[in-house]
Amino acid sequence: MGRRVLVTGGRRGIGREIAVQAARGGFDVTLSYRTRADEAAAVVDKIAAEGFPASCVQLDIADRQATRSAIDDMLEKSGPFYALV
């Protein structure tokens, strides 16, 4: 544990599966979503139910300034990410 990964668009489809598999592979997962917080929370709940750490953050990667600010906040609070997907 201790390796963190940020999965953009992790609330459904391929992003969701990547987030789940990354958690199973030993990564602390943070997934981002633009809309549908309920779906993102469901993925976090699924990962947590399997005993792995996960969180989510609302992020619109098309908004460069907001993305930069959010990532700076995440880095300050929890340290660097091992990977960005």
Secondary structure, 3 states (H helix, E strand, C coil): CCEEEEEECCCCHHHHHHHHHHHHCCEEEEEEECCCHHHHHHHHHHHHHCCCCEEEEECCCCCHHHHHHHHHHHHHHHCCCCEEC
